[in-house]
C-alpha cells in the first residue's frame, strides 16, 4: 500500500521536530476500516511516523514499540501536529506526540535503527 500523508514544513527546536500533517480523506488506509464510520488504523499511525522520518531526511526502521497510547481516533481529513524527538544515539529511542489542535491523539516511545548500512 502506497498511502501517503500530507506533510507541511517542519521545524527543529532543540531535539524535537514539529511537523504539520494532514490525513487525506481518500486515503486507502480507510478502506474497510470501517465503511460507516472510517477511522485510521493504529498501524497507519506507525506508517505516518515512518514517513515523517523519511520527510525529515532520516531514513530509519522501526524496531520496537516501547510505549504507545492511542487516546482518540484519527478521522478522514484530520489536520494534526506531530512532535517527534530525535532518537537517543545509544538506544535509538524516540518519543512522539500526535495532536489535533491541543488534544493529544496518541503518544509513545519508539525504537529506531538507522536505515543506512
C-alpha positions in Angstrom: 0.0 0.0 0.0 1.5 3.3 -1.0 -0.8 5.6 1.0 0.8 9.0 1.7 0.1 11.6 4.3 0.1 15.4 3.6 3.1 16.9 5.4 3.7 20.6 5.8 7.0 22.3 6.5 8.6 21.2 9.8 10.9 22.9 12.2 13.5 21.6 14.6 13.7 23.1 18.1 16.5 21.7 20.2 16.0 18.0 19.7 12.3 17.9 18.7 10.8 18.1 15.2 7.4 19.9 14.9 5.6 18.9 11.7 2.1 19.6 10.5 0.4 16.6 8.9 -2.9 16.1 7.2 -4.8 12.8 6.9 -6.2 12.6 3.3 -9.9 11.8 3.3 -9.5 9.4 0.4 -6.5 7.6 2.0 -6.5 3.8 1.2 -5.9 3.2 4.9 -9.6 3.9 5.5 -10.8 1.2 3.1 -12.7 -1.4 5.1 -11.9 0.3 8.4 -14.9 0.9 8.9 -17.2 1.7 6.0 -19.9 3.5 8.0 -17.5 5.3 10.4 -14.0 5.4 9.0 -11.0 5.6 11.4 -7.3 5.4 10.7 -5.9 2.1 11.9 -3.2 2.1 14.5 -0.7 0.5 12.1 -1.3 3.5 9.8 -0.2 5.9 12.6 3.1 4.0 12.8 3.4 4.4 9.0 2.8 8.1 9.4 5.8 8.2 11.8 8.0 6.3 9.4 7.0 8.6 6.6 7.7 11.6 8.8 11.3 10.3 9.4 11.7 10.0 5.6 10.3 13.5 5.2 12.9 14.8 7.7 15.7 13.1 5.8 16.3 10.5 8.5 15.9 7.0 7.0 15.2 4.6 9.8 13.4 1.3 10.5 11.1 0.9 13.4 12.4 -2.0 15.6 10.3 -1.7 18.8 7.4 0.0 20.4 8.3 0.6 24.0 5.2 2.5 24.8 2.1 3.5 22.9 -1.1 5.2 23.9 -3.9 5.8 21.4 -6.3 8.3 23.0 -8.6 9.3 20.2 -9.4 8.0 16.7 -8.0 9.7 13.6 -10.6 10.6 11.0 -10.6 11.4 7.3 -9.4 14.9 6.7 -7.9 15.5 10.2 -5.2 18.2 10.4 -2.6 17.3 13.0 0.6 18.4 14.6 3.4 15.8 15.1 6.1 16.4 17.7 8.8 13.8 17.4 12.1 13.8 19.3 15.4 12.9 17.6 16.4 9.3 18.6 18.8 8.9 21.5 22.1 7.9 20.0 22.7 5.0 22.3 19.3 3.4 22.4 17.6 4.6 19.3 14.6 5.6 21.4 12.4 8.5 20.4 9.2 9.9 21.9 6.4 11.4 19.9 3.0 13.1 20.3 0.3 13.5 17.7 -2.1 16.4 18.4 -5.4 17.6 16.9 -5.2 21.3 17.9 -4.4 20.9 21.6 -6.0 17.4 22.0 -3.5 14.6 22.3 -4.4 11.8 19.8 -1.5 9.5 20.6 1.9 9.4 22.2 4.6 6.9 22.7 8.2 5.8 22.7 9.5 4.0 19.7 12.9 2.5 18.9 14.5 3.1 15.6 17.5 1.7 13.8 19.3 3.8 11.1 18.2 2.8 7.6 21.8 3.4 6.4 24.1 0.4 6.3 
